[in-house]
Amino acid sequence: MAFMDFYNEYHDRLIWAAVPGVIIILCSVAVGIFGNSNIVLATIRSGKTRQSVHILIAATAFSDILHQSSHVIFAINFFSLHTFTTLNNCFYQQVISFCGMNFGSFSYLTVGIDRLICITFPLRYNSINHVLYVGGLLCLPLMYSMTFLFLSINSMQGDENKLVLCFVTTPLNGNLGLYWNVAQWTTFASTIVCYSIVWLLIRSKKARFSERYARKLTRSLTFIVSGIIFGWFITTLVNISAEKLGATDFDMFLVHTDFGWPANVAIAANFFIYYSTYPDYRKAFTEQLSVIGIKTGKRKRAIRSKPTMFGQENSKPVTN
């Protein structure tokens, strides 16, 4: 189906084939925004979740909130029968979410780099200037995000009034969308490689941490990597495959609505992973949820008083 045929048939009526996918995405978005807001709030409120890695995680969570807000914008347009708009209007509707999406996707790699540095150079890691360190690491996803923002603005030149379907990725006009998918693929593959190296270091006991924390690290990293594979990586793969197979505009619309949920489920899962694996986050989340009347069970007394995250604190050398 050519784009204008698609427009003529659906510009004034609901695309029912996409409704189930949109509803699933909205449900995952609601959970994701709630969970990521709790992660950000925990970093602000609790002194035990203000280490470098917590700040990086909070920055990722905040960017994921911006990213997921794009689906709310799309849903409002979709159900009010304003799915089609001009490229220029779409850009201004989605620009904040667009930047958040790119910042967040690269931030997962940034957190992995932080964990690799922490485990490879633990003594030096604890003695560095963490303000400059965190600022330097955050510059990486910022540059990635700004690069695609400028490229998208450039790709829109002359096409500002072109009729489009307004998704968060719509500002990637022309061939820029394919290049972006390749960049995303490379970023997520690098993230998996980075976390895998950390996992190998832990399992080989070359990292100077106790076996208890090594097991905890291995389990946590497995959850995180699995989420990335299931969510971001699979969503990116589906988009690349669809474009390579010459999908029509209608097909790509359904790809966005019906296969966009894995990435959003992965984003929503982060809250539950942190809650189930990190005592300091669990304590902060429990306190925050109790304010709105949500009880998460009997609060357990923390065994250790200092922050624990991937063995950054309260770790001890392995003795032979």
N, C-alpha and C positions, 0 to 999 in steps of 0.2 A: 504494500500500500504506500503510494507516494505521499509526501507530507501534506500537500494541499488536499488530496483526497481524504487523508486522515482528519485534517482540519474541518473540511466541509461536512464530514459525517458526525464529528464529535464536539464541535466547538460550542454547541448549545445544549448538550445533553451529557449525562454522566456516563463514564466509561466503566461499566459494571465489571468487566473482566479484571480491572485493577483494584476494585474495592477491597477484596480480602487481603491483598498484599499491603494496601495502605493502612488498613486497620491493624494488621500485625506489626507494621513498622511503628505506628502511633503508640501501641501498647509497650513495645520495647523502648521507645523514646521516653515515655512517661517514667518507666523504671530507671532508665539511664540518667535522665536529668535529676531525678530524686537522689539516686545513688551518688552521682558525681558531685552534686551540691553538698552532700554529706562529707565527701572526701575533702573538698575545698574548705568547708566549715571546720572540720576536724583539724586541719593544718593551721587555721587561724586561731582556734580556741585552745588547743592542747599543746603544752610545751613539749610533750613527748613525741609529737609528730611534726617537728620543725627542723629535722635534720635535712641535709642537702637533698637526699633522695626523696623525702616527703614533699619538699617544695617542687621538685621535678614532677612528681606524681600529681600534685595539686594543679600544676600548670597544665599537665596533660588532661586532667579531669575538667578543668575550666574550658579548655579548647574543645573538648568533646561535647560540653553543654552547648557551646556556640554552634558546633557542627550539627547536633541533633535538632536545634531550633529551626534549622532549614526545613525539616520534615513537617513541622507544624505550619510553617508558611506555605509549603506545598499543599498540605491537606486542606487548609482554608481556601486556597485557590481552587483546588480540585473539587471539593464538595459545593462550592459556590459557583461552579461552572465557569471559572476563569483560568482554566488550565493553560490556555494559550495567551501569550503576551509578546511584547517586543523584546529583543535581546537587551536593549538598554534598560528597560524597566526591570527585567529579570536580574540584571547585574546589580542594580541598586537594592533590590529586595534581598539578594543572597550574598552580597559582598562580605558581610561580617561572618556569616556562616562558612563561606568559601575559604576565608583566611583561617578560621578556626579548624576546619577540616584538614587543611594542609599542615598547619602547625601541629595538630594532634597526631596525625599519622607519623610524622617524623619524630615526635616526642617519644614514641615507644622505643625507637632506636636510641634516642638520647638517654633514656633510663637504663637501657641495656649497656651503653657505653659507661655510664656511671657505675653500674654493678661490676663491670669488668675491671675498671680502674680500682674500685674498692677492694676486690678480691686479689688482684695481682699486686697492688702496692698498698697494703693495709696501713702500714705505719706512715707513709708519706700522705696517704689519703686523709688521715685524721689530723695532720698538721698543716694542711694547706689553708689558704684564705678561702673560706667557703662562699663568701659573697661574690668574689671574683670568679670562683670556680663555677658556681651555679649560673652566674650571669653569662659566662663564656659558653656553657653548654646550651643555655636557652637561646643563644644567638644562632645556633645551628638550625633549629626548626623555624626560627624567625626569618632567616635568610631564605630557607626553602619556601616558606609561605609567601614572602614578598616577591620572590622570583616568579612564581606562578601568577601572582596578582598582576605584576607588570606585563607578563607575557599574555595574560588574558585580555588586559586592556588593549594591548597592541593588536591582538587577533580580532578584536571587535571593530577595528577601524573600517568604516564603509558599510558595516553590517548592523549598525545600531538599531535600525527599524525592521530588521528581519524578524519574522514571526517564529516563535520558538515555544517549546515546552519548558517550563521553568523549574529545573532541578538545581541543586547546589552545584552540580558540575557543568551546568549550561554555559557559564562564562568561558569555559574552555572551548572556544569557537574553532571550527575547522579542524585541521590536523593536530592542533594543540592537545585535543582530547586523547589521541593515541599516544603522544609523547608523555603526557601526564600519567597514563596508565602504565607505561613502561617505567617511569620514575617511581611510581608507587610500588610496582612489582619489585624493583631493585631495592627500594627502601625496606620493604617487609622481608625480603629474602635476607638482606643484611642484618635485620633485627633477629631473625631466627638463627643465623650463623653466630651472632654475638652472644645470644643467650645459650646457644649450644656449647660455645667455648667455655662460658662460665660453668655450665653443667659438668663439662669434662674436667675442669679444674677442681671442682668440688669432689667429684667421684674419685679422682686420682689422688685426693688428699694433698695436693700441692698447695692448696690454699690453707692458710694457717688458722683454721677454725676447728672447733670441736665437732665430733661426729654427729652430735645431736643437731647442731646448726647446719651441718652439711646435709643431713637428711631433710631438714626443714627447707633449706634452700632448694634442693633438688625437687621436692614436691611443689613448691611455690612456682619455680621456674617452669615446671611442666605444665601447670595450670595456665600460666601467662602465655607461653608459646602455643599451647593448644588453642587458646582463645584467638590469638593472632591468626593462626592457620585457618581455623573455622570461620572467622569473621572477615577481617580485612583482606587476607590473602585470597580467599575463595571469591569474595565479591569482586576483587580486582581481576581475577582470572576469568570469571564469567563475562565481565564487560569486555575484556580484550578478545575473548573467543567469539562473542557475539559480533563485534565489529569486524573481526577477521573473516567471519563467515558471511558477511554482507547482509546483516539483519536490516530490515526496513525500519522506518521511523516508528511505526506502531509496535514492532517487535522490541525495539530498544526501549520504548516506553514501558512495556510490560516487564522487560528485564530490570529496569530501575525499580518498578513497584513490587514485583514478585520476588526479586533476588537481592533487594537492598536490605532485607532484614538480618542476614547473618552478621554483617558488620555492626549493626545496631544492637544485636543480642550480645556480641562480644564486648561492646562498650558497656552495656548494662551489667554484664557479669563481673566487671572489675570490682564493684562495691562488695559483692558477695565473696569474692576471692580474698580481698583484704580483710573483710570481717571474719572469715573463717580461719585465716592463717596468721594474723598479726594481733597479739594481745592489746597493743597500744591503740591500734585502730578500732578494735572491737570495743574497748572501754570507751573511747571517744564517741563511737557510733551509738552505743547503748545509752550514754548520757544524753546525746542529742535527740534520739528517738523517744526517750522518756518524756521529754518536754512536750511533745505532741500526743502523748498518751499511748505510744507503742512500746510494749514491754517485750524484751527479747530474751527473757529468762533470768535466772539468778546470776547476778554479777559476781564473777570470780575475782578473788584477790590476785593481783599481778605478782608473779614469782620474782621478777626482776624489776628494779626501779628505773633503770635507764632505758631509752628507746632501743628497740630491736628491729632491724630491717635488713634482711639478707646478711646478717652477721656483722653489720657495721659497728654495733655497740655490744658490749657484754660478751664478746667473743674471746676465746683464749687459745693460745697455741696448742697444737697437737703434740703431746709428749710421746717419745718413743720408749 
